[in-house]
Amino acid sequence: MKPLTEQEIRTSFVNCTKGEAKRLSVPRDIADRPWDDLDFLGWRDPQAPDRAYLVLDPGQGPVGIQLRSSDAGSWQTRRSMCSICVTVHTGGISLLVAPKSGKAGQQGNSVGAYMCSDLACSLYVRGKKDAGVGARLRESLTLEEQIERTVANLVAFIAKVTA
């Protein structure tokens, strides 16, 4: 993924108001992120840990979505798998819920998925971050195919948010 500016990040959001996008907490270490190893930019809001954000560029420009997490439930203590990158964690998976964009979101409709709590899927897939023993399943897919699957899973999730 190419490095994004704060302005590009803020204008990319599709499921929040312009005012919410203007007020959201963009990571301070944005310039220091390992952009060459990222398929998308994901972060948690340090002032509001129940809020998370991700920005993906599927080819037509960046698309950002805001997410909420309750971080409550049994998936926090048992081994669970991220639906985006297929990494298994013990206590590192959260149900992240995104309000749908447009009128559906204004009516309270949302879409959820179990994801890596730290949104570091790109780094787990590449082996740059370790989720523990047995976290990455032995697969016949190449690294490039695993990366493509991760991006495809995220694109499918974003499509549900924007549908």
Secondary structure, DSSP 8 states (H G I E B T S, - for coil): -----HHHHHHTBSSS-HHHHHHS---TTGGGS-GGG-SEEEEEETTEEEEEEEEE--SSS-EEEEEEE---SGGGTSEEE-TTT-BEEES-EEEEEEE-SHHHHHTT-EEEEEEETT--HHHHHTTSS---TT-B---SS-HHHHHHHHHHHHHHHHHHHH-
